């Protein structure tokens, strides 16, 4: 049976006040760690640059060894990033990033209070954002002679590929994102074409 994966259905923001501190959760679906880091950076520099803390966690990938990362961003160790990640894991999500922003209200919450605040904010943000089915993908780099381009394009369309980057020079260079389940079949088909070079990236 094929394993099913989920990510958040939409980008979403949810907030709550706890002991005069404002906690704002923000979540979205991402393709890779670079996109997750870019989302975190945007929250920190553009959306909430004056916040006391912008703590975050993300989980990327399918299979047995997904990439996980989290940061307490100045809060006591273990009180912010890990509780946010736990919320992602409890909702059984991947390819998901959550940032929880805190504006300090003047009253300390203590270690247990911080853990509960960050976890509950992340959890409620994710629940409100909803879940959607995630189709695991990989990125395939191709170098194609012009005569082979129609054949390669047809193959990629047949296997549900989407072009992310393209460069038309002496040869055609394409970056195509494809469903992981078609990796072996497509690469075998491409390897049978003369002068087509393919390099699976992720």
PEUR-V711931 format. One record per residue. RES is the residue in three letters. PHI is phi in degrees with one decimal (999 if undefined). PSI is psi in whole degrees, -180 to 180 (* if undefined). NEAR is the number of other ideal C-beta (glycine too) atoms within 10 Angstrom. Layout:
RES:PHI:PSI:NEAR
RES:PHI:PSI:NEAR
This chain:
UNK:999:135:3
UNK:-73.8:133:5
UNK:-69.8:139:7
UNK:-103.9:136:10
UNK:-121.6:152:18
UNK:-129.8:151:17
UNK:-130.3:178:23
UNK:-70.9:146:26
UNK:-76.0:-26:14
UNK:-158.6:159:11
UNK:-69.9:136:12
UNK:-149.4:150:18
UNK:-126.1:135:16
UNK:-141.7:143:19
UNK:-139.5:158:15
UNK:-151.9:155:14
UNK:-106.3:133:11
UNK:-132.9:116:18
UNK:49.6:46:12
UNK:76.4:-9:11
UNK:-86.5:139:20
UNK:-98.4:126:16
UNK:-113.2:127:24
UNK:-122.6:117:20
UNK:-96.4:138:25
UNK:-135.6:128:26
UNK:-133.5:156:31
UNK:-162.6:162:20
UNK:-84.2:140:22
UNK:-135.1:157:22
UNK:-86.4:-40:15
UNK:-149.4:179:16
UNK:-64.4:-34:14
UNK:-62.1:-42:10
UNK:-68.1:-38:16
UNK:-63.3:-46:25
UNK:-64.0:-36:15
UNK:-65.4:-38:13
UNK:-64.7:-45:22
UNK:-60.0:-45:23
UNK:-62.6:-38:12
UNK:-65.8:-41:13
UNK:-62.1:-44:21
UNK:-70.9:-36:17
UNK:-101.5:-26:10
UNK:-113.5:-40:8
UNK:-89.5:-48:15
UNK:-133.3:57:18
UNK:-67.9:-21:9
UNK:-93.5:1:6
UNK:-66.9:153:19
UNK:-66.2:-43:15
UNK:-146.1:145:22
UNK:-125.6:90:23
UNK:-93.0:153:28
UNK:-154.8:168:28
UNK:-156.3:153:28
UNK:-148.2:158:31
UNK:-134.2:128:21
UNK:-129.6:136:21
UNK:102.4:164:16
UNK:-116.9:180:16
UNK:87.5:-161:10
UNK:-82.2:-19:5
UNK:-132.8:67:7
UNK:-68.1:155:14
UNK:-83.7:127:13
UNK:-124.3:146:15
UNK:-153.1:144:16
UNK:-150.9:160:20
UNK:-145.3:136:19
UNK:-83.5:-15:20
UNK:47.1:48:19
UNK:96.8:-15:11
UNK:-73.4:160:22
UNK:-53.6:141:11
UNK:-51.8:129:9
UNK:86.4:0:13
UNK:-97.2:-10:21
UNK:-131.3:-65:29
UNK:-61.0:-47:23
UNK:-65.5:-44:19
UNK:-60.7:-34:25
UNK:-66.5:-46:28
UNK:-60.2:-41:22
UNK:-60.0:-36:17
UNK:-64.4:-40:26
UNK:-62.7:-45:24
UNK:-65.9:-41:13
UNK:-66.3:-30:12
UNK:-85.0:0:19
UNK:56.9:51:10
UNK:-112.5:154:23
UNK:-139.0:175:22
UNK:48.0:47:25
UNK:-136.1:137:24
UNK:-122.6:142:28
UNK:-131.7:130:33
UNK:-113.6:130:30
UNK:-114.0:115:32
UNK:-93.4:138:24
UNK:-124.1:129:25
UNK:-106.7:112:16
UNK:-66.9:132:13
UNK:-101.4:6:15
UNK:102.8:-9:7
UNK:-121.4:124:10
UNK:-70.6:144:11
UNK:-99.7:-17:20
UNK:80.4:167:11
UNK:-59.5:-51:13
UNK:-63.4:-39:9
UNK:-64.1:-40:15
UNK:-65.4:-46:24
UNK:-57.4:-47:19
UNK:-64.5:-40:15
UNK:-66.0:-47:23
UNK:-68.3:-40:31
UNK:-66.8:-47:20
UNK:-66.3:-37:17
UNK:-64.6:-46:28
UNK:-62.7:-45:31
UNK:-61.0:-48:20
UNK:-66.5:-34:17
UNK:-62.3:-46:26
UNK:-67.6:-41:23
UNK:-61.9:-44:14
UNK:-68.3:-32:15
UNK:-71.3:-25:25
UNK:79.9:172:11
UNK:-118.9:149:17
UNK:-137.3:152:13
UNK:-63.8:133:9
UNK:-106.2:127:17
UNK:-97.9:110:14
UNK:-58.2:136:15
UNK:-129.4:169:22
UNK:-139.8:158:16
UNK:-102.4:130:16
UNK:-117.8:122:23
UNK:-92.1:132:15
UNK:-127.6:140:22
UNK:-119.1:120:16
UNK:-129.3:129:21
UNK:-66.2:146:15
UNK:-53.6:-40:10
UNK:-61.8:-26:9
UNK:-89.5:-8:18
UNK:-57.8:-46:16
UNK:-60.9:-38:10
UNK:-66.7:-46:14
UNK:-65.5:-43:22
UNK:-59.9:-43:16
UNK:-64.0:-42:10
UNK:-60.7:-46:19
UNK:-65.0:-39:22
UNK:-65.5:-40:12
UNK:-59.7:-36:12
UNK:-95.8:16:17
UNK:75.8:29:14
UNK:-81.6:153:21
UNK:-127.7:128:12
UNK:-74.8:126:13
UNK:-100.8:-36:13
UNK:-143.2:149:11
UNK:-147.1:143:11
UNK:-141.9:120:10
UNK:-105.3:104:10
UNK:-126.8:-132:7
UNK:-62.1:-39:8
UNK:-124.1:173:16
UNK:-97.4:129:18
UNK:-112.7:126:15
UNK:-128.4:142:21
UNK:-110.8:120:16
UNK:-124.2:131:24
UNK:-95.6:129:18
UNK:-133.1:155:20
UNK:-61.1:134:15
UNK:-56.0:-35:12
UNK:-64.9:-18:13
UNK:-99.8:4:18
UNK:-53.7:-57:16
UNK:-62.3:-45:9
UNK:-64.9:-43:12
UNK:-69.2:-45:23
UNK:-63.6:-38:16
UNK:-61.3:-43:9
UNK:-64.6:-42:18
UNK:-68.0:-37:19
UNK:-65.1:-19:10
UNK:-84.1:-3:8
UNK:-96.9:134:15
UNK:-66.6:137:7
UNK:66.3:12:10
UNK:-94.4:124:20
UNK:-107.9:129:14
UNK:-128.1:143:18
UNK:-138.4:101:11
UNK:-63.1:129:12
UNK:-99.2:-45:9
UNK:-167.1:*:11
